[in-house]
Amino acid sequence: MDRDQQELQFLGFFGIVKESFKIIFSWRKIFSQITLALILPLAFVFLAHIQVTQILFFKILNNQESLEYGTMDYAKISHKISSEWTAFWLFKIAFFTFLLILSLLSTSAVVYTIACIYTSKPITFKKVMSVVPRVWKRLMVTFLWSFAIVFIYNVIAAAVFIFWLVLSGGNSVFGIAILVLLLLFYFSGFLYVTIVWHLASVVSVLEEIYGIKAMIKSKNLIKGKIGVAVALFILLGICFAGIQLLFEVFVVLQWPQDLIIRIGMGIICFLLLFKVILFGLVIQAVLYFVCKSYHHENIDKSSLSSHLEAYLGEYVPLKAANVQMEQVQA
């Protein structure tokens, strides 16, 4: 990241995208190693989850149809369906556990690497992997707070939707129009919380704060750059949704049924997915530095460098006033 700090505040949507690509290609060796160790397994787990989920779910549907039409012994098929639902949810729990672990490890590795690049610190894959487990613990606390906020947000949203459906009856044009408006507000709020959470992950690595404090800091940082952040995350969301749609149509649903096409599309989706994941993680870190610069918070590279070394036990962590960025006049 060879831009002057004051120049970062002027980066918009295309500037951040360009800077992210530039960082990846300039440091392709270390990012390739991180990708092979963490991001490739993450992409594989995500796609495998889609395939296995559909297989288990279709088996349950077939057995339920057999139960409905009485083609098999009722008690036997009921027990089979119950076992399959248990297997389905156990698989879901295992998947989300692995996904969470790999996601947090990947975030830790990429953000730490970019911070080292920014501070001109020598960086090796071995050093990154030795730091990742320590940073991961901080990210887990931030994730748990984010999860709690999202859970409460969804409970409140569900209560509002149910209340309005009961109140309006769900039949009038006015009632449907308000419901659509509520859905737009819901998705807008959900996108905002998602952006704050991802930026808080970067804060948890590069600053001493984490958890709810990192969420609050992230919310303040995003002010003034919310439009750029929304555009970036919508772009990433479209990429993820497009890859998932291609995978489900050509691989999971087997359309067309040509085996070579299925295998080819599966490989293409896999290659696209890990590239999008890496690109998204780099964007998070670049957005953090852009937001800091936008708020005229000078980043002391030497203090940040010492903060990063503290993860390795080479330095005693400095106090927040020293490690963090001091406010400077515009």
N, C-alpha and C positions, 0 to 999 in steps of 0.2 A: 504494500500500500504506500506508494511513493508520492501521493498527493499531500500538499501542505494542509494542515488541519483546518485552517480558515477557509480553504477551498471546498471542504467537504459539505459545509452548510448549504452550498448552492446546488448540490447534486439533487436532481429530481428523479423521476421514474427511470428514464433511459440512462441517466448518469449512474445510478446505483446498479442497474443491470450490467452496464458496460464495465464498471469497476469490479463487479463480482466475477465476471468472465475473465477479466484481466488477472485477478488474483489467482484464480484456479489454474489458468494456463501458465502463469509465471512460476508457480510453485507446484507444477503438476506431479512431481515425484512424491512429495509428502502427502498430497491429497490422494494420489493413486494408492498409496499404502494404507491410508485411513479408509478409503473406499473398500479395498480388498478385505480389510480386517473387520469393519463394522457396518458399512453402508450396504455392501452386497448381501450380507446375511439379512439385514433389515428388509431390503427389497424382496428377497426370496421368501422370507416369512410372511410378508404382506400378501404376495401373490398366491402362495401356497394356502394361506388362510381362506382366500376367496374360493379356490378350487375345492378344498376339503369341506368347507361350510356348505357349498352347494350339493356336494355328494351326500353328506349326512342329512341335509334338509329334504332332498328329493326322496331319500329312502324313507324318511318319516312320513312324507306325503303319500307315498305309495302304500305304506302299511295302513295309514288312516283310511285310504280309499278301500282297501281290502276289508278293513273293519266295518266300514259303512255299508258295503255291499254283501257282507257276510260270506266272503269266499274262503275264510279260514276260521279256525277255532277262536272264539271271542277272547277267552282268558289268555290263551297263548299269545295272540297278537297284541293284546293290551299290555302284557308284560314286556313284549318286545319293543313296543312304542315307548314305554316308560324308560327302558334301558337306553334306547337311542336318544331320547331327550336328555338323559343324564350325561351320555357321552358327548352330546352336542354342546351342552353348557360347560362341561369340564374342558373341552377343547377350546371354547371361547375364552375361558379363564386363563388357560395356558398360553393361548395366543397373545392376549393383551398383556400378560406378564412379560413374555419375551419381547413383544413390540415395545413396551415401555422401557425395558432395560436397554435394548439396542438403540432406541431413540435418544435416551438420555446420554448414553455413552458416546454416540455419534455427535450429539450437540456439544458435549464437553470437549471432544477431540478437535472439532472444527473451530469452535470459538477460541480455545486456547491457542491453536495454531495461528489463527489470524492475529490474535493479540501479540504473539511472538514476532510475527512478520511486521506488525505495526511498530513494535519497539526495537526492531532490528536485532532481536535475540537469535543466537544460533539455535536451530530447531531440528530435532531428529525424531524419527518415528518412535524409537525406544523411549525418549523423554516424554513424548505425548502420551504413550500408553502407560507410563508410570504415574502421570498426573491424573489421567482420566478417572480412576476409581475414587480419588479424593474429591474431585469436582462433582462427580456423579451424586454424592451424598447431598450436596447443597442443592443441586437441581431437583432431587427427589422431594425435598421439603417444599420448594417452589411449586412443583407439580401438584403436590397434595393440596396446597392452598388453592391453586388454580382449579383443580378438580372439585373442591368444595364450593367454590364460587360458581362454577358452571352448573353443579348439581342444584344449588339453591336457585339459580337463575331459571333453570328448566322447570323446577317445581312451581315457582311463581308464575311462569309463562303458561304452564299447563292449567293452573288454577284459573288464570284470566281467560284462557280459551274456553274452558268448560263453563265458566260463569256466563260468558257471552253467548255460547251456543244454547244454554238453558234459557237465558233471558230473551234471546231473539227468536228462538225456535229453529234457527238454521234454515229457514225457507224463504224469507223475504230477500229481495234484492239488496236492500239497505244492510241487512244483517250479514249477507255474504260479502258485501263491499267492505264493511268494517272488519270482518274476519281476515280478508286479504290484506288490509292495512295493518292489522295486528301481526300477521305473519311477516310482513316486510320489516316492521319494527323489531320483531323477534330475531330475524336473520341478521339484521344490521347490528343489533346488540351482541349477538353471538360472535359475529365477525370481529367486533371491537374487542371483546374479551379474549378471543383467540390471538389477536395481534399483541395485546398487552401481555399475555402469558408468554408468547415466544420471545418478545423483547426482554421480559423479566428473566428468562433463562440465560440470556447473554449477561444481564446485570449480575446474576448470581455467580457467574464465573469471573467477571472482570472487576467486581466490587465486593466489599466485605459483607454486604447485606444480601439476604435471601429470604425466601418465604413471602409473607404478606408485605414486608417492607420493600422487597424487590418488585412486587406487583404495583405498589404505590409509586415507586420511583419510575417504573416503566410507563405508568399512566401519565406522569408529568413529562417524561421525555418525549412521548409521542405527540404532545401538543404542538401544533404548527406544521407537523409532517403527517398528519393522519390521512390526508388525501393520497399522498404518495404510498404510505404503508398499505392502505386499502387496495390500491391499484396493484401493488406487488403481490399481496396475498390472494387477490382474486385471480391474478395470472397463474400463480402456483396452484390454486384450487382447480382452475380449469384444466391445467396440465395433469394433475392427479386424477380428476374425474374422467378425462379423455382416455388416459392409459387404462384405468379400471374398466371403462366401458368397452374398449377394444378387447381386453383380456376376457371379460365375461362373454362377449358375443362370439369371439373366434375360438377361445380355448374352453371355457366352462360350458357354454351352450352348444359348442361344436357346430357352428355354422360358418362356412360349409363344413361337411364332415371329412374332408380330405385331411389325412393325418399330417402330411408335409406342411400344409398351410397352418394347421393348429400349432405344430412345433415351431414353425417360423415366426408366427405371430406371438407365441409365448416368449421366445427369445427376444424379439423386438421390444415387447412390453417390459421385459426384465431390464434390458439395456437402457430404455428410456426412463424407467422408474428410478434407478439408482442415480442417474445423471440429474434428474429433477430434485431428488432428495438432497444431494450434495449442493446443488445450486441454491436450493431454499435455505440450507443452513448457512451458507456463505452470505446470502442476502441479509439474514437476521443480524449477523455480526456487523456488516457494512452499514446497515440501517442504524444500528446502535451508535456508531461513530458519527454518522451524519446528524443524528438527533442531538448528540452531545455538542457538536460543533454549531448546530443551529441555535442552541441555547447559550452559545458563547461560553461554554465550560471548557477551559483549557485542560488538555490531557497531558499531564506530566509523564513523559515516557520513562524516565528513570524510576519514578515511584511505581508506575504500573509494572515495570520490569521486576522490581523488587517484590511486588505483590504476586506476580507469577512465579517467581523463584520460591516463594514461601510454600507453594504446593509441593515442592521437592524437598522441603526441609532445609534449604540452603540459606534462607533468611528467616528471621523472626518476622511474622506479619506486622506490617506497620498499622498505625491507627487509621481510622477512616479519614481523618482530616489530612493525613499525609498521603494515603494511597489514592484517595479519590481526587477528582478533578476540581480545582478551585474555580470559582466564578470570576470571570474577567470582564472588563468593560468591552462593549461592542465597538 
